[in-house]
Amino acid sequence: MRAHIDVNERDIGKLALEYEDRPPQDVLRWMVERFGSQAAICTSFQADGMAILDMAWRIDPSIRVFTIDTGRLPQETYALLDQVREKYDIAIETYFPETMQVENLVRQHGVNLFYRDSQLRLLCCQARKVQPLKRVLSTLDAWVTGLRREQSSTRATVQKIEIDQEHGGLIKVNPLANWTEQQVWDYIREHDVPYHSYYDQGYTSIGCAPCTRPTAPGEDPRAGRWWWEIGVDKECGMHCTIESGRFVREFEAELNRNGGGI
């Protein structure tokens, strides 16, 4: 169970201001010293997450790292996961969706339901990504993400240190919030950080295999995610509540009606 977090909005606001112009390593060092093993890095092994993992490992080689395996990831993601394990000699905590939820999801809506309707896509994301994330976050005091403000309009106001009200009030740390994509890649090249092979094939944002495609020059970096959806936020619900919480509430109500299934 999560330990008591003795912080408030005002304290965290002050910390966010204090660390705004400091390098991401300082933010990570504060987190390690403040939360120890009750903090963990969440990564899907995209470039931002790999830069953070490398920084944090240099500060504390025993840093906890976790990932969500949706069951639909590209083989290249698994190859990178194994490469990271070997290079950094760390255990990657891997969390999976609940079997019954995924089984019922597929029985009712099919394997590739996400192509048919945005609500079905969100349903898939909830079962395969958001619910496993909630399980692990319920055991932590703080988590680290690779969110950057320039990634999308939905991420434009993220702070380096903030209270995550969507997940019970734990601390959310976004060390690269004010970094550009160029800064991320400069760090990766300078420190010989492993990165996903899809980036060399024109991908600029990488998720599940059926929901990710390469982007063309000049396209928005997240245009390759759920590219068939027009005029909607390119989010899955891990970092923001979908539709002001209505969809999440309906999803959880349906879980309760079916005894944990979909």
N, C-alpha and C positions, 0 to 999 in steps of 0.2 A: 504494500500500500504506500501511497505517496506520503512523504514526510511533510510536516507543517512548514509552509513557506512564509517567513516573517518579512514580507515586503508589502508595500502599497503603491498605488498609482503615482503618488507624488515622488516617492523614493525612486521608482523606476524611471519616471520622467526626468529626474535630475541625472540619473546614470546615463540615460540615452543622450542627453545634452553633453555630458562630460566626455563620452566616448565617440561622439559624432565625427570629430576630426582626427581621431586616433586610428592607428592601423588595426586591421582585423585581428592580428596576433594579440594585441592588448585586450581586445574584447574576449577572445578565447581564454587568455590567461586569467582574466577576472572570473570567467565562468568556472574554470577548473578549480580555482582556489575557493570559490564560493560554494560550489555544489558537489565537487568530487565525482564519485561514482553514481550520484543521483542525477547526473546530466549525461546526455548522449547526443551524438551527431546522427541526424537522419539524412540518408543519401540515396539517390537513385543512380549514382555514379555518372551524373552529368558533369560537365566541366567545372561548374561552380562548386559542387559538392566535393569533387576531387581536390580542388585547391584548398578548401577548408579542411578536409581530412589530413592533407599533408601538413598544413600549418599546425593543426591541433596535435598531431603525432609528434612533431618536433618539440612541442611544449610538454606533452605528457604521453609517452609511448603506450600507456595503458588506457588511453581514452576509449570510451565506449562508442561503438559505431553500430547503427542498425539500418536495415533496409526492409522494404515491403516487397515481397515476391507475389505479384498478382496472379501468377500462373500463365500469363500471356506475354512475358518478356522475350526480347530477341535473344538468340543464343549468344550473340556478341556481348550482351550485358553480363551473362553468367561467366563468360571468359574473362571479362574485366574484373569481376568480383573475385575470381580465383587468383588473378594477377595481383590484386590489392592485398589479399591475404598473405601471399608469398612475399611480396616486397616489404610490407610493413610489419609482418609477423603479428597480426592482430586477428582476433575472432570477429567476424561480421555476424551480429545477431540478426537472423532472418525470420521475419514474421509472415505468416500466410493467412489467407482468408479462411473463414469457417467453412468446412466442407459442405455442411448441410445448406448453408446460404447459397453457395455457388451451384450446387446440384439443383436446387429448386429454381434458381434464377434461369439456368439453362433449360430445364424442363418446361418452364412456362413461356420463355421468350426466345429460346434458341441460343446458339453459341455466339453468333455475331449480331446480337440485338442492337448494339450501339449504332449501327449504320442506319437503322430504320427511324429512329426518333431521338431527339435530344434528351427527353426524359428517361428513355431506356438507357441511353449512354450514362446518364447520371446515376441510374440505378446500379449499373455495372460498376462504376467507379466507387459507389458507396460500399458495395459488397466486397470488392477486391482490394480497395485501397484505404478508404476512410475508416471502416470498422476495424481492420487490423491495426491501423495507426492509433485509434482511440485506446485499444487494449494496451499497447506498450506505453503510451503517454500517461495512462492512469497510474503507472508505477514510477514515474519520473518527477523530479522537481524542475527540470529545465531541459530544453531540447534546442538543437542547433540546425538551422536550415541554410540553404544557398540562395535565398530570395534576394533579388536586387531590384532597385526601384525602376530601372530602365527596362526591365523585362516586359512589363505590361501596365496598363492603367490600374488594374486591380492591385498592383503591388507598389504603386508610386509613393505611398505614404508609410511603408514599413520602416520601423526604427531598428537600430542595431540591438537594442535591448527593449523588450516590451512584455507586458502581461498578456498571455494568451487566454482571453476570456472564452474562446470557443472550445477550449479543452480544459476547463476547470480551474483556470487561474494560475497555471504554471508559467514559468518564465520562458519566453521564446527569444532566442538569440540569432540575429541575422548579421553576422560579421561583415558581409560583403554588400550591405544595403546600398552604400554610396559608390560602389565600384562600377566601372564600365566593363563591357565584354572584353575589350582590349586588355584591360588590367588583369583580368582572369587568365587570359591566354598568355600574357607576358609572364605571369607567375608560373604557370604550368611549364612553359618552355625553359625558364630560368632554373627551375628546381627539378626538371626531368620527371614530372608527375605523370603517371599513366593516365591515358584518357580513352574514351570510347571510340572505337574504330569507325562508328557511323559519322563522326564529325568530318572524316576524310572523304565521305561519300555525299556531302552536301546537306547533312542534317544539322539543324541548329537548336533543336529541342527534342529530347528523346524520352519516350515513355513506353507503353505497351506496343508490341509489334504491329497489330492491326490498326492502331490508332495514331501512327507516326509515319510521316513521309519526309523526304528531303524538301528543302525550300529553294526557291529560285532567287537569284541575286535581286536584292531590293525588297524582297518580301519581309514582313514582320517575322522576327525570330521564332515566334510561336505559331506561325501560320501552318506549320506542318503537323500540329496537334489537332485532331478531330477536324480535319480540313473541310469535311463535308458540311459542317455546321456554319451557317452564315449569320453574322450579327449577334453572336453570343460571346460571353467571356470564356476564354480558353483556360478554364479551371476545372478541377475534379472535386473540390471540396476539402482537400487536405489542409489548405491554407486559408480558406475563407468559406463562410457558410453560403451554400447555394440558395439563391432566391430568398434571401433574408431569413433563412431557417425553415421556410415552409416545406421544402422538399425533404430536408432531414427529418422533420417531425413526422411527415407522412411515411417515410421509409421506416422509422423506428416503430410507428404504430402498426405497420404491416408486419414487422418482425414479431411484435407482441401477439398479434392475432394468429400467427402461424407457429407460435411456440419456438421462435428462434430461426425459422426459415423465411423464405421470401414469399 
